[in-house]
Amino acid sequence: MVDNKGRKTSVILPVKRYQQLMEDIHDLAVVAERRDEEPMSLKANKRNTRVQQKQV
């Protein structure tokens, strides 16, 4: 959509596409929050997952 001066003011898109964009933005925010965290090895991740599953 454009205003009377031809400037872009808004867009129209399907709800599904909007939801995908919002999910992408959320994912990027999570990545930014975790940027300074220490990486975890796959082995450690699997171990933690098993421990958490046993606790449930």
C-alpha positions in Angstrom: 0.0 0.0 0.0 1.2 3.5 -0.7 0.1 6.9 0.5 -1.0 9.8 -1.7 2.6 10.8 -2.3 3.5 7.3 -3.5 5.4 6.3 -0.3 5.2 2.8 0.9 3.1 2.6 4.1 2.0 -1.0 4.6 1.9 -4.4 3.1 -0.8 -7.1 2.7 0.3 -10.7 3.0 -1.2 -14.0 3.9 -1.6 -14.8 7.6 0.6 -17.9 7.2 3.4 -15.9 5.8 3.0 -13.3 8.6 3.2 -16.1 11.2 6.4 -17.5 9.5 8.0 -14.0 9.6 7.1 -13.6 13.3 8.6 -17.0 14.1 11.8 -16.1 12.2 12.0 -12.8 14.2 11.6 -14.8 17.5 14.3 -17.3 16.5 16.7 -14.4 15.7 15.9 -12.8 19.1 16.7 -16.2 20.9 20.0 -16.4 18.9 20.9 -12.9 20.0 20.1 -13.7 23.6 22.3 -16.8 23.6 25.2 -15.2 21.6 27.6 -15.1 24.7 26.7 -18.6 26.0 29.3 -21.3 25.9 28.7 -23.9 23.2 27.6 -27.4 24.3 28.9 -30.5 22.7 26.4 -33.0 21.2 27.5 -35.6 23.8 26.8 -33.2 26.7 23.5 -32.2 25.1 22.4 -35.8 24.8 23.4 -36.5 28.4 21.4 -33.4 29.6 18.4 -34.5 27.6 18.4 -38.0 29.1 18.7 -36.6 32.6 15.8 -34.2 32.0 13.6 -37.1 30.5 14.3 -39.2 33.6 13.1 -36.4 35.9 9.7 -36.2 34.1 
